[in-house]
Structure formats: C-alpha cells, structure tokens
Amino acid sequence: MSNNYIFADEAGCFTFNRKQNVSKYFIICTVTTTSLDVGHALHELRHQLLWEKAEVGDFFHATVDSQAIRNRVFEEILKHDFQVQATICEKAKAQPHVCKEKSRFYKYPWFYQFKHGISRHVDKDMRVMITAASIGTKKERATFTNALSDVMSQTIKGVPWAVDFRPSHCDPCLQLADYCAWAIQRKWELGDTRSYDLIEDRISYEYELWKYGKTLYY
C-alpha cells in the first residue's frame, strides 16, 4: 500500500468585516505528494543558508522571509514532485449562518477541496496522511480536527487515513504548503503573480467557491 501525503495551510483570517488589515479571501491550500524528499531538502537548505551566513528565521515562513530567502526556497521546492490544490472563499459572500462559527466556515472549503480537488487522485491502494498547520486555540483545533475528519469520511471512502494538526515549524513540508498558500494569496488579494507564476504548473485545482454569488453580506 502506497502513502499519499497531504500538507495543508490556510491564508487569510476568520474576521468578517472590511476593516484595515482584514483579508478579503480565506484560502485553503493543500500540497499532495507521495514522497517526503522535499521536506528533507528544505531542512538541508536551511543548513546551507546558515553556512552562508544568511539571515534565516527558526523556520521558512513566506510572509516574513526576505525576498532573497524566498527565491532560494522556491528554487529548491521546484526540483521536487508535488501538486497544489486551493479553494478560495470571498468572505463577504458567505451567508451569515455559514460564518457564525469558525469551524462551520472552515468546513465548507475543505469539503469542496477534498471532493473535487483531492479525492479523484486517491487510489484504493493508498493510505492518506493529512497534516495541517495548527490554527486557533486548543479547543478550536479539536473542533477543526473533527470537521476535517468528517469531511474525509464523506469524500475518501474505503481508504485508510489519519489527520494531524501541528505547528509549521515542526514539519518542513508544512513550510512548503505555507509558501504555496502565500503565493496564491498574493495573486488573489493583491494581483501579484510573481511567485504564483513559479508554481502555476503544479496547481491541479484552483476553485473560487462562491464565484457566482452576487450578494455581499458586509
């Protein structure tokens, strides 16, 4: 039985208003791969950057890394085989009952992501491990885990699977997901496609969930 690894991160926030520094979109991004080699490569890249006296943080994080570091990370990850899926939610189009609770809102893009973007690539002879970057409080993470487990039970039938939430610094493959989510967010929020263009040929699914919605609720 082969392994299918899914690493997930989100971009945007759970705040639903038009105040300053509030994201327009909430984006779920997943990276799927059958090998963990890219994670090992990122681990080695950090060591190499330290030898070069480069200014690196505790782990790779696209939002705070310098452009020079981002260039090296993108250069390294593109040497490896992976696919990217993303579901984009324009938050103002979410009906009030959908965004009343974080876990309920969180579940919507995940369901579409798995049903249309991931499940069709999962074979019966695979087992699936999904590792998502930790968000929210301990209590909220438990709720998110239950929501994600429910989604997987509905969309991936007859396949062994497991769910894990952990901080991004604990797994370099989550840092890969962070970089891909950041690149996609830059495109949607700012119209900046410089980094998106680097990974565009790896994107197998990019779907705007409420694209045809006309009503804005705030």
C-alpha positions as a Python dict, from the first residue, in 0.01 Angstrom:
ca = {
    (1, 'M'): (0, 0, 0),
    (2, 'S'): (144, 337, -102),
    (3, 'N'): (137, 656, 101),
    (4, 'N'): (-23, 981, -11),
    (5, 'Y'): (82, 1279, 199),
    (6, 'I'): (-127, 1595, 213),
    (7, 'F'): (11, 1908, 379),
    (8, 'A'): (-227, 2196, 434),
    (9, 'D'): (-213, 2560, 527),
    (10, 'E'): (-457, 2846, 509),
    (11, 'A'): (-421, 3208, 406),
    (12, 'G'): (-645, 3484, 531),
    (13, 'C'): (-828, 3528, 858),
    (14, 'F'): (-1160, 3442, 1022),
    (15, 'T'): (-1257, 3809, 1061),
    (16, 'F'): (-1566, 3910, 869),
    (17, 'N'): (-1561, 4285, 809),
    (18, 'R'): (-1393, 4541, 585),
    (19, 'K'): (-1160, 4693, 839),
    (20, 'Q'): (-794, 4756, 769),
    (21, 'N'): (-564, 4452, 764),
    (22, 'V'): (-857, 4211, 725),
    (23, 'S'): (-825, 3972, 431),
    (24, 'K'): (-1082, 3972, 153),
    (25, 'Y'): (-1036, 3600, 96),
    (26, 'F'): (-992, 3288, 305),
    (27, 'I'): (-789, 3028, 117),
    (28, 'I'): (-734, 2660, 188),
    (29, 'C'): (-419, 2531, 21),
    (30, 'T'): (-301, 2172, 11),
    (31, 'V'): (13, 2015, -128),
    (32, 'T'): (-6, 1648, -222),
    (33, 'T'): (296, 1425, -268),
    (34, 'T'): (395, 1061, -240),
    (35, 'S'): (744, 1147, -117),
    (36, 'L'): (880, 1343, 177),
    (37, 'D'): (1203, 1430, -8),
    (38, 'V'): (1103, 1795, -48),
    (39, 'G'): (1084, 1829, 331),
    (40, 'H'): (1431, 1683, 373),
    (41, 'A'): (1558, 1921, 103),
    (42, 'L'): (1417, 2224, 283),
    (43, 'H'): (1582, 2108, 603),
    (44, 'E'): (1916, 2088, 424),
    (45, 'L'): (1858, 2424, 255),
    (46, 'R'): (1824, 2594, 592),
    (47, 'H'): (2156, 2442, 699),
    (48, 'Q'): (2318, 2565, 378),
    (49, 'L'): (2181, 2917, 429),
    (50, 'L'): (2324, 2919, 780),
    (51, 'W'): (2665, 2822, 641),
    (52, 'E'): (2630, 3116, 403),
    (53, 'K'): (2557, 3350, 697),
    (54, 'A'): (2215, 3432, 554),
    (55, 'E'): (1952, 3576, 784),
    (56, 'V'): (1705, 3294, 834),
    (57, 'G'): (1433, 3254, 1094),
    (58, 'D'): (1355, 2949, 1302),
    (59, 'F'): (1176, 2804, 1000),
    (60, 'F'): (1073, 2910, 649),
    (61, 'H'): (770, 3138, 653),
    (62, 'A'): (696, 3322, 329),
    (63, 'T'): (529, 3623, 491),
    (64, 'V'): (836, 3720, 693),
    (65, 'D'): (1122, 3572, 490),
    (66, 'S'): (1327, 3814, 280),
    (67, 'Q'): (1290, 3801, -96),
    (68, 'A'): (1637, 3651, -122),
    (69, 'I'): (1534, 3363, 106),
    (70, 'R'): (1204, 3317, -79),
    (71, 'N'): (1394, 3290, -406),
    (72, 'R'): (1609, 3009, -268),
    (73, 'V'): (1310, 2826, -122),
    (74, 'F'): (1113, 2838, -448),
    (75, 'E'): (1423, 2731, -640),
    (76, 'E'): (1459, 2427, -413),
    (77, 'I'): (1097, 2314, -394),
    (78, 'L'): (1057, 2325, -773),
    (79, 'K'): (1314, 2046, -800),
    (80, 'H'): (1060, 1808, -644),
    (81, 'D'): (735, 1646, -746),
    (82, 'F'): (418, 1776, -581),
    (83, 'Q'): (75, 1906, -675),
    (84, 'V'): (-112, 2204, -530),
    (85, 'Q'): (-485, 2246, -471),
    (86, 'A'): (-660, 2560, -350),
    (87, 'T'): (-1014, 2665, -264),
    (88, 'I'): (-1074, 3038, -246),
    (89, 'C'): (-1357, 3194, -45),
    (90, 'E'): (-1455, 3558, -80),
    (91, 'K'): (-1562, 3600, 280),
    (92, 'A'): (-1820, 3874, 221),
    (93, 'K'): (-2021, 3627, 10),
    (94, 'A'): (-2054, 3375, 294),
    (95, 'Q'): (-2409, 3363, 425),
    (96, 'P'): (-2436, 3465, 793),
    (97, 'H'): (-2516, 3112, 913),
    (98, 'V'): (-2201, 2983, 740),
    (99, 'C'): (-1962, 3220, 916),
    (100, 'K'): (-2136, 3220, 1253),
    (101, 'E'): (-1885, 2965, 1382),
    (102, 'K'): (-1522, 2933, 1268),
    (103, 'S'): (-1539, 2555, 1244),
    (104, 'R'): (-1851, 2565, 1025),
    (105, 'F'): (-1697, 2816, 787),
    (106, 'Y'): (-1369, 2619, 786),
    (107, 'K'): (-1551, 2302, 682),
    (108, 'Y'): (-1703, 2446, 364),
    (109, 'P'): (-1386, 2497, 159),
    (110, 'W'): (-1239, 2174, 292),
    (111, 'F'): (-1536, 1972, 168),
    (112, 'Y'): (-1506, 2110, -184),
    (113, 'Q'): (-1128, 2077, -176),
    (114, 'F'): (-1146, 1707, -94),
    (115, 'K'): (-1446, 1619, -305),
    (116, 'H'): (-1332, 1788, -626),
    (117, 'G'): (-963, 1860, -586),
    (118, 'I'): (-817, 1564, -399),
    (119, 'S'): (-1040, 1254, -381),
    (120, 'R'): (-1022, 1184, -754),
    (121, 'H'): (-645, 1141, -720),
    (122, 'V'): (-667, 896, -430),
    (123, 'D'): (-649, 531, -533),
    (124, 'K'): (-791, 243, -334),
    (125, 'D'): (-443, 103, -272),
    (126, 'M'): (-333, 422, -97),
    (127, 'R'): (-346, 541, 259),
    (128, 'V'): (-371, 914, 323),
    (129, 'M'): (-200, 1121, 589),
    (130, 'I'): (-313, 1483, 611),
    (131, 'T'): (-104, 1722, 817),
    (132, 'A'): (-247, 2071, 863),
    (133, 'A'): (-84, 2376, 1016),
    (134, 'S'): (-217, 2444, 1365),
    (135, 'I'): (-467, 2728, 1396),
    (136, 'G'): (-680, 2864, 1676),
    (137, 'T'): (-690, 2763, 2041),
    (138, 'K'): (-653, 2406, 2167),
    (139, 'K'): (-1032, 2376, 2190),
    (140, 'E'): (-1078, 2516, 1840),
    (141, 'R'): (-817, 2279, 1698),
    (142, 'A'): (-1014, 1985, 1835),
    (143, 'T'): (-1323, 2120, 1659),
    (144, 'F'): (-1129, 2172, 1336),
    (145, 'T'): (-993, 1818, 1358),
    (146, 'N'): (-1345, 1680, 1394),
    (147, 'A'): (-1463, 1890, 1100),
    (148, 'L'): (-1176, 1771, 882),
    (149, 'S'): (-1225, 1409, 986),
    (150, 'D'): (-1593, 1435, 892),
    (151, 'V'): (-1501, 1575, 550),
    (152, 'M'): (-1256, 1292, 485),
    (153, 'S'): (-1507, 1027, 590),
    (154, 'Q'): (-1753, 1171, 337),
    (155, 'T'): (-1515, 1217, 44),
    (156, 'I'): (-1250, 945, 74),
    (157, 'K'): (-1427, 615, 125),
    (158, 'G'): (-1258, 280, 170),
    (159, 'V'): (-913, 434, 213),
    (160, 'P'): (-718, 440, 543),
    (161, 'W'): (-649, 795, 656),
    (162, 'A'): (-523, 995, 951),
    (163, 'V'): (-534, 1364, 1048),
    (164, 'D'): (-269, 1564, 1231),
    (165, 'F'): (-255, 1932, 1327),
    (166, 'R'): (88, 2065, 1418),
    (167, 'P'): (284, 2393, 1418),
    (168, 'S'): (450, 2480, 1086),
    (169, 'H'): (796, 2483, 1241),
    (170, 'C'): (759, 2113, 1328),
    (171, 'D'): (742, 1992, 968),
    (172, 'P'): (926, 2139, 667),
    (173, 'C'): (655, 2007, 435),
    (174, 'L'): (411, 2240, 612),
    (175, 'Q'): (652, 2518, 520),
    (176, 'L'): (613, 2409, 157),
    (177, 'A'): (236, 2443, 196),
    (178, 'D'): (288, 2785, 356),
    (179, 'Y'): (485, 2907, 56),
    (180, 'C'): (226, 2781, -192),
    (181, 'A'): (-60, 2934, 8),
    (182, 'W'): (126, 3265, 26),
    (183, 'A'): (186, 3269, -350),
    (184, 'I'): (-182, 3202, -422),
    (185, 'Q'): (-295, 3460, -167),
    (186, 'R'): (-70, 3727, -325),
    (187, 'K'): (-242, 3665, -655),
    (188, 'W'): (-596, 3689, -520),
    (189, 'E'): (-551, 3968, -267),
    (190, 'L'): (-301, 4190, -446),
    (191, 'G'): (-289, 4080, -809),
    (192, 'D'): (82, 3997, -761),
    (193, 'T'): (158, 3680, -960),
    (194, 'R'): (538, 3675, -940),
    (195, 'S'): (552, 3379, -703),
    (196, 'Y'): (227, 3227, -829),
    (197, 'D'): (376, 3201, -1178),
    (198, 'L'): (656, 2983, -1038),
    (199, 'I'): (415, 2717, -910),
    (200, 'E'): (132, 2758, -1161),
    (201, 'D'): (214, 2438, -1349),
    (202, 'R'): (192, 2245, -1018),
    (203, 'I'): (-162, 2367, -943),
    (204, 'S'): (-408, 2090, -1025),
    (205, 'Y'): (-713, 2258, -868),
    (206, 'E'): (-791, 2623, -800),
    (207, 'Y'): (-1156, 2695, -735),
    (208, 'E'): (-1337, 3008, -622),
    (209, 'L'): (-1613, 2868, -404),
    (210, 'W'): (-1871, 3147, -432),
    (211, 'K'): (-1762, 3283, -769),
    (212, 'Y'): (-2116, 3330, -897),
    (213, 'G'): (-2259, 3473, -577),
    (214, 'K'): (-2392, 3827, -611),
    (215, 'T'): (-2488, 3913, -253),
    (216, 'L'): (-2231, 4069, -22),
    (217, 'Y'): (-2322, 4033, 346),
    (218, 'Y'): (-2090, 4307, 472),
}
